[in-house]
């Protein structure tokens, strides 16, 4: 089966190969690439008991990236999933109290973005060679905290590539910011913007949509691409760990082959939970996907009422990677929910752009409710969840994972659904030490690296390598700009490189 890709907004249904879609990142019409059809996996659930992470990744990803040869894709996976992770399982599962926690923070930047962003650079380099492009690639990335560091870690000093990361200057944790600002690599550029993540993401999309700008930088021998989850090279690798988690539940005899499971997913830009939806479509027995939000609960309202409305107060919370009001990947789910109607999808996205909101019918929302449940946690509830699990099991959660854990418990209490529940644990507590310390009752919390030391003394867990390196790493980046100046800055960096 040949899988090609089309835009969610292209009524002409023009198609391209996977490697072309990886190179391009975002469609010129502003839409997101989706496969023309979903493949049937050559995978039995019983195989999950013995497949290693790279071998499972090959079985799941090969149909999606089928213009890559077997040798090319296996080489990409071997480079992505090796000693750069601190555990051979890559994404282990821990069983605490009544929940399973899928740990996605054992990569080089201790956040779930590593699972895709250790692979994407190799997919991109291979795609450039396959398509014989002589152009250099400029990666533009908006980050709410984790994507930026993970993307730069993957793309640092990659040949014929520059990467610019835009982050909200006052909207990430001090450790997240320090991780980005200490990033090595002559081709890495870090820019704090005087706005929030939505401002950064909106401007990045505008730059991609600007065809005159694309022609301008082409004269400089550059093309744009993205490392955000709008890129299929970011999105589909995330499907793998849902299947891998199921295999670990089988090994632990928590379930039998064919039993259903639930996943509670801390959700901001909707990429991680969308990967779970694709896993369900590919045959993983998922009962419910819990969309867990913080106080920026635009998604909770959407799944409850059918109204998506970004015209609301924006909160800077202890879970900054979820401080998002425009969830880009929701467009892909809308496309499928609307019967793959690109005209209707484009109309809703135009409404969101011009009025800040759109509405789905009750019938469509009833269809989504068969798979999705949505709720949110306040910062106080998040802190309480961290404290309770540490008191009960000496297991520290980061604030994002705590949101997922809280919503999982709330769902179980409301529904009495006894289906085994997996909480997607998206980051190490060392990434957000101040928030974790406050939650655990510490009164005199120091900022930044001092908080890391304080947390280490309290939770007695080894420092991840990336955190140890921060103590001596010099700050290498110090650029800021207004959102309105982002395009001009991209052009300047291209001219200088």
Number of C-alpha atoms within 10 A of each C-alpha: 10 13 19 23 22 24 26 28 26 21 13 10 13 10 18 16 19 26 27 18 27 27 25 20 26 23 19 17 15 18 23 25 26 23 20 16 13 15 16 12 14 9 13 10 16 13 12 21 16 12 14 14 20 20 14 18 23 19 15 23 20 18 19 26 24 17 19 20 11 12 9 14 21 17 14 22 22 14 14 24 21 17 13 16 20 16 12 14 16 23 25 17 23 17 14 13 10 10 15 22 25 24 23 22 25 25 28 22 30 26 23 24 26 29 25 27 30 28 23 27 25 22 25 25 19 20 22 20 11 13 11 9 12 12 17 18 24 21 22 26 25 25 24 28 28 26 27 29 28 26 31 30 22 21 25 19 16 17 11 14 23 25 29 23 22 29 31 24 19 14 25 25 25 18 22 23 22 22 24 29 22 19 22 18 16 12 19 24 24 24 22 23 23 18 16 24 27 23 20 26 24 15 19 19 20 13 19 23 17 15 12 10 15 16 13 14 18 14 11 14 14 21 22 23 22 28 32 28 24 25 23 28 29 28 21 23 21 27 24 22 24 24 23 24 22 28 23 22 22 19 14 13 10 13 17 15 17 14 15 16 19 20 27 30 29 30 30 29 24 24 22 25 27 23 21 25 20 18 21 19 14 17 15 20 18 21 18 22 25 26 28 30 27 33 20 23 26 22 30 21 15 17 20 16 14 20 18 23 18 22 12 11 8 15 17 17 19 24 27 24 26 27 27 29 24 24 19 22 22 15 20 23 17 21 22 14 16 15 10 17 16 22 15 17 24 20 13 20 20 14 14 18 14 9 12 16 17 18 15 17 10 11 10 13 19 14 11 16 15 11 15 20 19 23 23 26 23 17 19 10 17 28 25 17 26 27 22 15 17 16 12 10 11 13 17 23 26 23 32 29 30 30 33 32 30 23 29 26 15 15 17 13 11 8 8 9 12 10 16 17 24 28 27 28 29 29 24 23 26 27 27 26 28 27 24 26 24 15 22 21 12 15 9 11 18 16 14 18 19 14 21 25 14 18 24 16 11 12 15 9 12 11 13 18 14 15 21 13 13 16 12 9 15 13 14 16 17 11 13 18 15 14 20 13 12 19 16 11 16 17 14 11 15 17 12 6 10
